[in-house]
Amino acid sequence: MKSQILVVKSMVVAAIYTGLTIILGALSYGELQFRISDAMLLLPLLSGFGIETVLGLTLGGFLGNITSPFQPWDLIFGPLTNAIASALVFAISRKIKARAIFKHLLSTLAASITIALLVGYVELHLIYELPVITVLYVFISEVVVIGVIGWTVIKSLERYMTR
């Protein structure tokens, strides 16, 4: 029964991530991306959201990029980036003993740097030959999405889950 619950949690996370990415497609792809679904990368900070969340975000990274104009590379770098970023957040949440705000800041930086390097630098700059400033654009947008929107979502969920 427990494994079934983990699979369902993974699929729900993947479905929400995919839906947000595709519905907000114009914001989700490109040099100036503002991928709202990446706010979910902080979910592993919450108790009750474990490795199944990492798997759901990885699958969501693949499915959400099916409609990306940056094919086929987004189907490779999207899930890879989400896997690494969410695994880092998961590790930070479980291994670092610190105040929640420090974990939030460290998780935001770890995920944003991962996305800026893999998507901004490797994919958009090296493969698609967009200007190197793209890395900074991606980093800033991810800090806003993960750090501000993600933190708001996490705090709201924490209040809801403790009721």
N, C-alpha and C positions, 0 to 999 in steps of 0.2 A: 504494500500500500504506500509506503514512504517513497519508493522509487517512482510510483505513478504520480504522486504529488510533485516531486521534483521535475518530472517531465512536463507536467501541466504548467508549473511556474515558469519553466524555460520557454514554453510555447507562448504563454501570455506575454512575457517580456518581449520575445521576438516579434509577436504580432503588433504590439503597441509601437515598438521601435520602427518596424517596417511601415506601418500605417502613417505615422507622423512624418517619416522621411519622404514617402511617396506623395502624400497629400500636400506637403509643403515643398514640393520638388524644386520650384524656382529658387528657394532659399537654401536647399540642401546640397547643391552641387556647384562646383566651379571655384574660380579664383577667390571670389568674395562670398564664401559660403557661411550660412548662419543656420547650421543644422540643429534645430530645436531638439530632435530626438537624442542628441548627444548629452542632453541634460540627464538622461537615464544612466549614464556611465557612473554616476555616484551611488546608484542603488546598492552596490555591494557594501557600502558603509553602514547600511541598516542591518540590525540583527533580524534574522529571518530571511535574509536574502544572501544566499551563499553562492557556491560555485555554479549552481543552476542558472543564476543571473548572468554570470560570465558567458555561459553557453548560449543563453537566450540573446544576449547582446551581440554575440558573434554571429549567430544565425540571422538576426535582424540586420546586421551589417551587410550580409550577403543579399538577403531578400530586398532590402531597401535600395540597393544599388542596381537592381535589375533594370530600373527605368533611367539610370544615369546616362548622360550623354558621353561619359568618359569610359566607354567599353573598349576592351574587356578588362582593363586594368582596375577599375573600381570594384569588380567582382573578386579581385585578388586582394587589393589593399584595404578595402572596406572591412571585410571580416577579420583580416589579419590585424589591422589597427585596433578594431574594437576588442579583439581577444587580448591583445597586449595591454591596452589601456585599462580595460575592466579588470584584468588579472592583477595589474598593479594596484588598482583601487582596493580590490579584495585583499591583497597582501598587506597593504597599509592598514586596512581596517582591522585585520586580525593580528598582525605582528607588532605594530607600533603602539606602545602604551603612552597615550598623550590625550590632551583635551580634544574634544570634538572639532573645535575650530581649527586646530593645527592639522588634524587628519583631513579636514575639508580642504584647507589650503594646499597641503602636500598632494592630495589626490587630484585636485584641480590642475596643479602644475604638472604632475606626472602624466595625466591623460592628455593635457593640452600640448605638451612637448612631444609626446608620442605621435599624436595626430599631425602636428606641424611638420615633424620630420618625415614620417612615412607618407602622408597624403600630400602635404605642402611641398616638401623638398623632393622626395623620390618620385612620386607619381606626377604631380603637376609641373614641377620644375624640370627634373631630369628627363622624364618620359614625354610629357606634352610641351616641354620647352617654354613654359610660362616664365615670366620674370622671377628672379630669386626673391623679390619682395613678397611674392605669394606666400612664402613660408611665414612671414610676419603677419600677413592678413589672416591666414588660417589660425595661427596661434592666438591672435587677439580675439577673433570671433569665438574660438573654443573657450578661452578664459571667461568671456561674457556668458556664453551658453552654459558651460559646466559650472563655473564659479557662482554666477548669480541665479540663473534660472534653475540649475540643478540643485543648488543649496536651498532655494525656496521650495522646490518639490520635496526634497528630503525632509526638511523641517515640517512641512505639512503632513507628510506620511507618518513621521514620528508621532505627531500629536494624535493623528487618527488611530495609529496602531496601539497607542497606550490607553485608549478609552475602553 
